Amino acid sequence: MNLFKKKPKDIVGTECEICHMKFSDPERTMRHMNKAHAKPPKTPKGIGSSKYN
């Protein structure tokens, strides 16, 4: 039945679903989605944390 499996996210069109930019190629739309709308990794930042710690 596969009720709880993640469905693959296939983009068929050439328009971004989030920002509604239009592209000429579906492959270009996929690259845009991965680069522009990917979630950044969660890193806990504490008080006094800097790039050297």
CYANA upper distance limits for C-alpha pairs under 8 A (distance plus 0.5 A):
 11 ILE  CA     26 PRO  CA      7.52
 11 ILE  CA     29 THR  CA      8.27
 11 ILE  CA     30 MET  CA      7.51
 12 VAL  CA     26 PRO  CA      7.09
 13 GLY  CA     26 PRO  CA      6.65
 14 THR  CA     22 LYS  CA      6.32
 14 THR  CA     23 PHE  CA      5.63
 14 THR  CA     24 SER  CA      6.78
 14 THR  CA     25 ASP  CA      6.53
 14 THR  CA     26 PRO  CA      5.53
 14 THR  CA     29 THR  CA      6.46
 15 GLU  CA     20 HIS  CA      6.16
 15 GLU  CA     21 MET  CA      6.07
 15 GLU  CA     22 LYS  CA      4.88
 15 GLU  CA     23 PHE  CA      6.59
 15 GLU  CA     29 THR  CA      7.35
 16 CYS  CA     20 HIS  CA      5.16
 16 CYS  CA     21 MET  CA      5.81
 16 CYS  CA     22 LYS  CA      6.98
 16 CYS  CA     29 THR  CA      6.95
 16 CYS  CA     33 MET  CA      7.63
 22 LYS  CA     29 THR  CA      8.46
 23 PHE  CA     28 ARG  CA      7.13
 23 PHE  CA     29 THR  CA      6.60
 24 SER  CA     28 ARG  CA      7.89
 25 ASP  CA     29 THR  CA      7.02
 26 PRO  CA     30 MET  CA      6.87
 27 GLU  CA     31 ARG  CA      6.91
 28 ARG  CA     32 HIS  CA      6.65
 29 THR  CA     33 MET  CA      6.68
 30 MET  CA     34 ASN  CA      6.79
 31 ARG  CA     35 LYS  CA      6.65
 32 HIS  CA     36 ALA  CA      6.11
 32 HIS  CA     37 HIS  CA      8.06
 33 MET  CA     37 HIS  CA      5.75
 33 MET  CA     38 ALA  CA      7.35
 34 ASN  CA     38 ALA  CA      5.72
 45 LYS  CA     49 SER  CA      6.76
 49 SER  CA     53 ASN  CA      6.76
